[in-house]
């Protein structure tokens, strides 16, 4: 998913993190039950991953017609993520756990692509939808390069295959050390439709070829 920082000079890696594009990170998370890894040009270590299926996804479906603010939507595959505050306009791919219990990555060659954990709820359903994406590659910054710029009150939308658009507002954006990741807080089922945008953050540890932290954007449907 990302360029191996060991292939770049220390100066260029530092410049990219501190430049106007914001901290460049690789996405990855810890979660409740199963393992999935960050992925990319480097070889990060595996981490606990989100549960396969959530009963929250069986929440009440919306009635026909235009969606109302905060309305619980039926299950539908997300097709496009738009985050105006950081100029994100990206299509989705589905993500699933492989045989090793690690999450299969989106294609590494596409810098403008986000992934949806398809065994969880879809964006707009009651529960917690998980969205993750690349933030740098061997050639350039990628879709979540500026995710750390989001603040409470910023909005983003998810277009869906059923023609509806799920609109979310950011509640908070927080960074957690991977060895102290609040899995239950991030991945727990919710009584309302919520979403998590997840990437990596912090310093790059060349020894384990992984970043030290995770950045999580918490949001709810409006």
Backbone bond lengths (Angstrom), bond angles and torsions (degrees), N, CA, C in turn:
res aa  C-N    CA-C-N  psi(-1)  N-CA   C-N-CA  omega(-1)  CA-C   N-CA-C  phi
1 X - - - 1.446 - - 1.494 112.09 -
2 X 1.299 117.36 -19.16 1.442 118.48 -174.58 1.498 110.32 -143.45
3 X 1.311 113.62 161.22 1.449 117.56 172.75 1.510 108.96 -66.16
4 X 1.302 116.22 142.82 1.453 120.08 173.94 1.517 107.47 -72.76
5 X 1.344 118.59 110.55 1.453 119.82 -178.55 1.511 112.80 -56.70
6 X 1.334 118.31 -21.07 1.455 119.64 178.73 1.515 111.38 -68.25
7 X 1.343 116.29 -16.23 1.448 119.81 179.77 1.518 111.56 -85.36
8 X 1.322 116.63 -12.09 1.453 120.89 -179.66 1.512 109.02 -105.13
9 X 1.322 115.07 157.87 1.458 117.90 177.27 1.512 109.15 -70.50
10 X 1.344 118.66 151.84 1.461 120.67 178.79 1.514 112.20 -55.35
11 X 1.304 116.87 -36.42 1.458 119.58 -178.52 1.514 110.95 -65.47
12 X 1.329 116.69 -44.33 1.460 118.03 -177.51 1.511 110.99 -67.44
13 X 1.332 118.43 -36.91 1.466 120.61 178.49 1.509 110.70 -64.71
14 X 1.344 116.89 -42.71 1.454 120.34 179.83 1.516 110.96 -66.36
15 X 1.331 115.82 -40.19 1.455 119.05 179.68 1.509 110.98 -61.59
16 X 1.326 117.28 -39.46 1.462 120.17 -178.69 1.514 110.60 -67.26
17 X 1.337 117.97 -36.95 1.454 119.15 -179.17 1.526 111.64 -70.41
18 X 1.331 117.49 -33.29 1.455 119.56 -172.97 1.511 113.24 -99.12
19 X 1.335 118.18 -0.71 1.449 120.90 -176.39 1.506 112.54 -76.25
20 X 1.346 115.18 -175.16 1.462 120.97 -174.76 1.508 112.07 -65.48
21 X 1.334 117.63 -20.26 1.453 119.88 179.77 1.504 112.95 -75.86
22 X 1.323 119.29 -4.51 1.456 121.34 -179.50 1.513 110.61 83.30
23 X 1.302 115.36 178.33 1.451 120.79 -177.65 1.522 110.23 -64.59
24 X 1.307 118.24 126.93 1.446 122.05 175.28 1.513 108.21 -88.62
25 X 1.308 115.85 127.40 1.460 119.54 -176.83 1.506 110.47 -135.19
26 X 1.299 116.05 168.58 1.449 123.22 171.54 1.508 108.12 -110.79
27 X 1.347 116.82 139.92 1.455 117.17 -176.63 1.514 109.97 -79.18
28 X 1.302 112.51 151.67 1.445 118.78 175.38 1.505 108.99 174.29
29 X 1.314 117.99 154.22 1.441 119.49 -172.66 1.509 111.75 -146.43
30 X 1.313 115.83 163.81 1.456 120.68 163.14 1.515 106.75 -107.03
31 X 1.330 118.09 154.83 1.452 119.54 -179.43 1.502 110.89 -151.79
32 X 1.341 116.82 -162.38 1.443 119.78 -164.06 1.529 114.64 -82.47
33 X 1.325 119.64 -52.44 1.456 119.19 -166.49 1.525 115.55 -115.04
34 X 1.344 116.91 -50.52 1.454 120.16 -170.10 1.517 110.83 -109.02
35 X 1.324 115.64 164.68 1.465 119.03 -176.88 1.512 110.34 -97.21
36 X 1.345 115.66 138.82 1.453 119.70 165.45 1.507 108.26 -147.67
37 X 1.335 114.85 152.87 1.452 118.02 -169.81 1.508 111.17 -110.16
38 X 1.317 115.26 161.79 1.437 121.72 163.18 1.506 104.91 -71.79
39 X 1.328 115.04 154.67 1.442 115.77 -174.61 1.505 110.08 -139.41
40 X 1.321 117.31 164.39 1.435 120.30 176.50 1.498 113.33 145.76
41 X 1.334 114.40 -157.11 1.440 120.75 -177.79 1.510 111.48 -66.02
42 X 1.325 118.01 -29.55 1.454 120.40 172.74 1.524 108.18 -85.90
43 X 1.304 118.35 176.44 1.463 122.32 179.97 1.519 108.98 -120.58
44 X 1.337 118.86 81.71 1.450 121.72 -177.21 1.520 112.10 -74.00
45 X 1.299 114.52 164.77 1.455 119.51 179.34 1.512 110.97 -81.85
46 X 1.354 116.55 155.28 1.446 120.68 177.99 1.513 111.19 -73.07
47 X 1.341 115.56 155.82 1.452 121.21 179.78 1.517 109.09 -141.68
48 X 1.335 117.87 159.17 1.459 118.67 176.01 1.518 110.68 -56.32
49 X 1.331 116.99 142.66 1.455 120.92 -176.33 1.510 112.20 -118.48
50 X 1.331 117.05 177.23 1.457 121.42 -177.57 1.522 111.95 -69.46
51 X 1.318 117.37 156.34 1.464 120.09 176.94 1.513 110.80 -63.02
52 X 1.331 116.77 152.12 1.457 120.55 -175.45 1.525 112.96 -63.49
53 X 1.278 117.93 -50.41 1.457 120.32 -175.74 1.512 108.45 -135.78
54 X 1.304 115.75 142.90 1.452 120.38 -177.59 1.509 110.30 -117.82
55 X 1.313 115.69 132.45 1.458 118.88 176.73 1.501 111.19 -64.74
56 X 1.345 116.93 -16.81 1.458 119.84 178.27 1.505 110.97 -63.90
57 X 1.327 117.86 -23.38 1.447 120.47 -178.20 1.514 112.95 -69.91
58 X 1.304 119.08 -8.95 1.453 121.79 -178.77 1.517 111.99 -96.48
59 X 1.326 116.73 21.47 1.454 120.90 -179.92 1.514 112.25 -63.79
60 X 1.341 116.45 169.82 1.453 121.83 -176.28 1.515 111.30 -60.85
61 X 1.326 116.17 140.03 1.460 121.34 179.32 1.513 110.35 -84.37
62 X 1.327 115.03 158.40 1.457 120.14 179.02 1.519 110.16 -78.19
63 X 1.318 115.83 154.89 1.451 120.16 174.33 1.517 108.83 -76.82
64 X 1.346 116.26 166.31 1.458 120.60 -179.68 1.516 110.64 -64.86
65 X 1.328 114.69 154.82 1.459 119.16 178.61 1.510 111.81 103.70
66 X 1.337 117.21 179.72 1.464 120.95 -177.23 1.519 111.78 -58.91
67 X 1.323 115.95 142.74 1.451 120.00 179.12 1.511 111.94 -66.76
68 X 1.298 117.03 143.78 1.459 123.15 177.24 1.523 109.14 -99.37
69 X 1.350 117.29 155.89 1.470 119.47 -179.87 1.526 111.41 -55.00
70 X 1.319 116.66 127.47 1.447 121.50 177.60 1.511 115.06 76.44
71 X 1.318 117.60 3.49 1.452 121.76 -177.37 1.519 110.97 -67.61
72 X 1.328 116.47 134.67 1.450 120.87 176.25 1.527 108.65 -73.83
73 X 1.319 116.63 126.11 1.459 121.08 -177.10 1.521 110.72 -98.66
74 X 1.328 117.37 156.27 1.466 119.76 175.11 1.525 109.55 -73.35
75 X 1.307 115.73 168.74 1.461 119.87 179.28 1.523 110.53 -65.41
76 X 1.324 115.93 135.44 1.462 121.30 176.51 1.524 108.32 -161.27
77 X 1.298 116.85 141.28 1.463 121.60 -179.50 1.522 110.81 -65.18
78 X 1.325 118.65 130.11 1.466 120.14 175.42 1.525 109.97 -72.96
79 X 1.320 115.87 144.40 1.464 120.16 -177.75 1.526 113.84 -117.94
80 X 1.327 117.55 -27.68 1.465 118.92 -177.44 1.525 110.30 -154.67
81 X 1.335 115.29 138.74 1.463 122.67 176.84 1.519 108.88 -110.65
82 X 1.325 115.73 129.87 1.462 120.68 177.21 1.533 108.75 -126.02
83 X 1.333 115.91 123.76 1.467 122.24 176.95 1.527 107.63 -126.53
84 X 1.328 118.46 90.39 1.466 120.65 -174.00 1.521 114.52 -56.68
85 X 1.327 117.88 -36.46 1.465 120.90 -174.85 1.519 112.88 -62.32
86 X 1.343 117.04 -25.65 1.469 119.63 -179.59 1.532 110.98 -125.67
87 X 1.333 115.60 19.69 1.473 122.03 173.49 1.525 113.43 58.14
88 X 1.322 116.30 39.53 1.465 120.08 175.13 1.526 109.45 -93.85
89 X 1.315 115.62 129.11 1.454 123.27 174.46 1.522 105.63 -145.96
90 X 1.337 116.22 93.35 1.459 119.75 -167.28 1.519 112.23 -137.08
91 X 1.327 116.83 143.18 1.462 120.64 173.50 1.516 111.09 -76.50
92 X 1.329 114.95 164.41 1.456 122.34 179.32 1.524 111.51 -102.39
93 X 1.314 114.57 152.72 1.450 122.40 161.00 1.522 106.67 -127.06
94 X 1.323 116.75 156.69 1.464 119.48 177.83 1.515 110.19 -86.58
95 X 1.320 116.23 145.49 1.451 123.39 178.27 1.519 108.59 -118.20
96 X 1.323 116.35 141.30 1.459 121.38 179.63 1.516 109.37 -140.60
97 X 1.314 115.94 161.72 1.453 120.76 176.11 1.526 110.29 -80.45
98 X 1.321 115.91 132.36 1.451 120.17 177.48 1.513 111.90 -81.58
99 X 1.319 116.41 -175.77 1.465 121.32 -176.48 1.520 112.41 -63.68
100 X 1.325 116.28 -23.76 1.467 120.09 179.77 1.519 111.88 -84.36
101 X 1.345 117.05 -2.90 1.457 120.77 -177.10 1.512 112.70 84.03
102 X 1.331 116.95 10.16 1.452 121.49 177.11 1.521 109.62 -105.21
103 X 1.328 114.97 149.59 1.451 119.80 -176.96 1.519 110.72 -73.66
104 X 1.329 115.65 130.30 1.456 120.23 176.17 1.527 108.87 -71.54
105 X 1.327 118.34 135.99 1.466 120.92 -176.69 1.522 113.29 -82.17
106 X 1.343 116.77 159.34 1.462 119.50 167.39 1.530 108.75 -65.26
107 X 1.311 117.70 164.57 1.471 119.91 177.08 1.523 110.99 -56.19
108 X 1.319 115.56 128.88 1.462 120.38 -174.60 1.515 112.69 -69.77
109 X 1.328 117.83 -20.33 1.457 119.75 -176.17 1.513 114.80 -80.07
110 X 1.324 117.45 -9.73 1.468 120.93 -177.12 1.516 108.95 -104.51
111 X 1.325 117.40 111.18 1.465 121.29 -177.57 1.519 112.43 -81.35
112 X 1.328 117.66 -13.54 1.462 120.45 -178.82 1.521 110.02 -116.32
113 X 1.329 115.17 68.67 1.453 121.36 -176.47 1.518 108.52 -149.14
114 X 1.333 116.81 137.16 1.455 120.66 174.96 1.517 108.90 -118.20
115 X 1.329 115.99 156.65 1.450 120.63 -179.14 1.514 111.54 -115.75
116 X 1.324 115.07 144.61 1.463 121.91 176.77 1.519 107.78 -115.98
117 X 1.342 116.79 130.52 1.457 121.69 177.56 1.527 108.38 -73.89
118 X 1.343 115.52 99.27 1.458 121.50 -167.47 1.514 114.59 -74.46
119 X 1.337 118.85 -13.57 1.463 120.27 176.09 1.525 111.58 -84.52
120 X 1.318 117.04 -5.09 1.461 121.51 173.97 1.518 109.84 -99.41
121 X 1.314 116.27 -164.62 1.461 120.37 -179.72 1.530 109.59 -76.97
122 X 1.313 116.03 158.17 1.463 120.55 176.32 1.525 109.44 -90.03
123 X 1.314 118.10 154.53 1.469 120.65 -179.93 1.532 111.46 -58.96
124 X 1.315 115.64 123.81 1.464 121.83 -177.31 1.510 112.70 107.93
125 X 1.340 117.76 -22.79 1.461 120.88 173.33 1.522 109.84 -73.04
126 X 1.334 115.37 158.83 1.449 119.33 172.42 1.531 109.13 -66.15
127 X 1.316 116.10 128.81 1.444 120.76 -177.52 1.519 111.15 125.69
128 X 1.322 116.02 -164.11 1.460 121.18 -174.25 1.515 110.42 -114.86
129 X 1.326 116.96 112.24 1.461 122.71 177.89 1.524 109.49 -90.02
130 X 1.330 116.06 137.41 1.458 121.70 -176.93 1.525 109.64 -108.12
131 X 1.330 115.95 123.70 1.465 122.89 179.67 1.524 108.18 -126.07
132 X 1.320 116.64 129.62 1.459 120.62 -179.13 1.517 109.13 -140.05
133 X 1.319 116.72 160.98 1.461 118.90 179.92 1.509 113.21 -164.14
134 X 1.326 114.81 165.31 1.455 121.33 176.23 1.526 110.03 -67.11
135 X 1.319 114.75 151.59 1.456 118.78 173.60 1.514 113.40 -126.26
136 X 1.316 118.77 -16.08 1.452 120.37 165.62 1.513 109.10 -153.09
137 X 1.312 115.31 163.65 1.456 121.90 -179.41 1.519 107.64 -134.80
138 X 1.313 115.73 -173.69 1.458 119.08 178.05 1.519 111.79 -67.60
139 X 1.324 116.58 -14.52 1.465 118.92 -176.81 1.519 114.95 -114.90
140 X 1.330 118.00 -27.12 1.462 117.88 -172.62 1.520 111.31 -165.63
141 X 1.331 114.52 173.61 1.460 120.63 169.98 1.519 108.80 -65.35
142 X 1.336 116.09 158.97 1.454 120.06 -177.89 1.528 110.50 -129.39
143 X 1.319 115.20 -162.61 1.459 121.64 -163.29 1.527 114.49 -59.27
144 X 1.326 118.98 -37.91 1.465 120.78 -177.16 1.532 112.90 -102.90
145 X 1.308 117.31 26.09 1.463 120.69 -178.91 1.523 112.46 -58.84
146 X 1.325 117.20 -32.63 1.464 120.91 -176.06 1.525 112.73 -111.72
147 X 1.320 116.72 21.53 1.462 119.40 -178.21 1.524 111.64 -58.95
148 X 1.321 117.06 -29.77 1.468 120.23 -178.46 1.517 113.20 -70.07
149 X 1.320 117.92 -5.27 1.459 120.81 178.08 1.533 113.01 -86.76
150 X 1.323 117.21 -12.57 1.460 119.13 -178.98 1.520 110.63 -68.13
151 X 1.338 114.51 143.34 1.458 121.60 -179.07 1.518 109.84 -130.66
152 X 1.316 115.70 163.68 1.470 120.53 176.20 1.524 109.28 -54.30
153 X 1.330 115.87 133.12 1.455 121.19 -179.90 1.517 113.76 99.62
154 X 1.331 117.83 -20.62 1.460 119.79 174.65 1.524 108.88 -66.30
155 X 1.327 115.34 153.25 1.461 119.82 -178.00 1.512 111.45 -121.73
156 X 1.322 115.17 152.48 1.457 120.70 171.17 1.521 108.54 -144.69
157 X 1.308 116.07 161.66 1.461 120.43 -177.33 1.515 110.35 -131.49
158 X 1.328 113.69 151.43 1.458 121.76 176.74 1.516 107.91 -123.65
159 X 1.323 115.80 115.20 1.460 120.41 173.92 1.516 108.52 -80.42
160 X 1.331 116.37 144.03 1.461 121.79 -172.41 1.524 111.01 -124.42
161 X 1.332 114.84 159.90 1.460 120.19 -177.45 1.521 112.96 -64.71
162 X 1.348 117.38 -22.80 1.468 119.70 179.56 1.528 112.60 -82.72
163 X 1.319 117.59 4.63 1.457 121.13 178.41 1.509 114.43 90.07
164 X 1.316 117.73 -7.67 1.454 121.37 177.78 1.523 110.29 -86.28
165 X 1.317 115.37 158.94 1.457 121.71 175.15 1.521 108.48 -121.87
166 X 1.315 115.97 124.69 1.466 121.39 176.63 1.520 108.48 -92.32
167 X 1.326 116.56 121.13 1.461 122.12 -178.68 1.532 109.09 -102.96
168 X 1.321 115.82 129.45 1.459 121.44 -177.83 1.519 110.81 -120.47
169 X 1.322 115.75 151.35 1.463 121.80 171.80 1.517 108.29 -118.79
170 X 1.324 116.21 139.21 1.458 121.68 -178.54 1.528 110.05 -74.94
171 X 1.322 116.18 128.72 1.464 122.03 174.15 1.520 110.98 -89.26
172 X 1.327 116.23 -42.07 1.464 120.57 179.49 1.515 108.87 -165.10
173 X 1.313 115.04 161.57 1.460 122.39 173.00 1.521 106.22 -131.07
174 X 1.328 116.24 118.23 1.462 119.82 -172.01 1.524 111.33 -132.51
175 X 1.315 115.32 147.93 1.459 121.95 179.06 1.518 109.55 -110.65
176 X 1.338 115.95 133.81 1.456 121.69 -177.68 1.519 109.81 -127.97
177 X 1.323 116.24 141.52 1.456 120.28 171.86 1.525 108.54 -65.36
178 X 1.323 116.69 138.06 1.459 119.38 -177.72 1.525 112.96 -64.24
179 X 1.332 116.40 -28.53 1.466 118.13 179.62 1.523 112.10 -84.00
180 X 1.333 116.90 3.99 1.463 121.18 176.47 1.526 109.22 -142.40
181 X 1.325 115.37 42.51 1.461 121.65 -175.05 1.532 110.56 -76.64
182 X 1.344 118.55 129.17 1.473 121.66 -177.70 1.532 111.45 -81.20
183 X 1.311 116.79 74.06 1.455 122.11 -173.16 1.528 113.19 -53.76
184 X 1.319 116.10 -48.14 1.462 119.10 -175.84 1.523 110.84 -63.20
185 X 1.308 116.53 -38.94 1.457 119.51 179.42 1.525 111.77 -66.25
186 X 1.317 116.87 -41.57 1.461 120.26 -175.12 1.520 111.64 -74.86
187 X 1.327 117.70 -42.11 1.460 120.86 -170.14 1.525 115.39 -105.51
188 X 1.311 117.80 -3.60 1.463 119.08 -177.68 1.524 111.31 -60.31
189 X 1.336 115.27 146.68 1.458 120.36 174.29 1.526 109.78 -58.62
190 X 1.324 115.76 148.00 1.459 121.32 -179.84 1.520 109.60 -119.50
191 X 1.314 116.38 152.71 1.463 121.34 178.82 1.515 111.95 -78.54
192 X 1.322 116.71 -12.83 1.461 122.05 178.48 1.535 107.97 -126.96
193 X 1.320 118.80 167.31 1.465 119.82 176.39 1.535 110.51 -69.82
194 X 1.299 116.12 123.26 1.453 122.06 177.94 1.524 109.63 -131.31
195 X 1.329 115.71 167.47 1.464 120.93 177.77 1.519 109.12 -142.94
196 X 1.311 115.40 151.78 1.457 122.50 173.72 1.529 107.88 -125.46
197 X 1.316 115.63 126.63 1.458 121.48 171.16 1.525 106.19 -102.06
198 X 1.324 116.91 125.31 1.461 119.62 -169.65 1.520 111.33 -129.20
199 X 1.317 114.54 137.55 1.455 121.81 173.02 1.518 108.40 -149.33
200 X 1.321 117.49 -178.43 1.452 120.72 175.17 1.519 110.54 -95.03
201 X 1.309 115.12 166.87 1.458 121.12 -178.14 1.525 108.28 -155.87
202 X 1.320 114.67 -177.80 1.457 119.11 177.05 1.512 112.76 81.51
203 X 1.310 115.53 -159.13 1.458 122.34 -178.14 1.518 110.82 -87.24
204 X 1.310 115.18 154.31 1.459 120.51 175.71 1.531 108.71 -91.42
205 X 1.309 115.15 122.20 1.465 121.42 179.15 1.527 108.36 -93.07
206 X 1.318 115.99 107.32 1.459 119.86 -176.68 1.533 112.28 -67.85
207 X 1.315 116.43 -23.34 1.456 119.69 -179.05 1.523 111.50 -65.96
208 X 1.328 116.11 -46.89 1.466 120.47 -179.73 1.517 112.26 -100.51
209 X 1.338 116.48 -1.87 1.464 122.92 179.17 1.521 110.96 55.71
210 X 1.306 114.43 53.68 1.460 120.67 -178.81 1.522 108.97 -156.97
211 X 1.322 115.99 161.48 1.457 121.21 176.32 1.531 110.65 -86.97
212 X 1.310 115.32 157.21 1.462 120.23 -171.62 1.520 113.84 -83.85
213 X 1.336 117.63 -24.32 1.455 121.31 -172.25 1.522 111.61 -128.17
214 X 1.329 114.68 170.76 1.454 122.43 169.94 1.519 110.11 -123.51
215 X 1.298 115.45 140.33 1.466 121.87 172.74 1.523 107.72 -103.54
216 X 1.324 116.38 127.42 1.461 121.67 179.64 1.524 108.89 -125.61
217 X 1.327 115.66 125.76 1.456 121.98 173.10 1.525 107.68 -99.77
218 X 1.326 116.52 120.01 1.457 123.49 178.60 1.530 108.57 -94.69
219 X 1.315 118.00 133.85 1.464 120.81 -178.26 1.527 110.26 -149.65
220 X 1.328 115.99 159.37 1.464 120.45 176.09 1.518 110.31 -134.54
221 X 1.337 115.95 157.41 1.456 122.75 -179.23 1.524 110.38 -70.06
222 X 1.328 115.50 140.25 1.472 120.66 177.70 1.516 110.49 -123.24
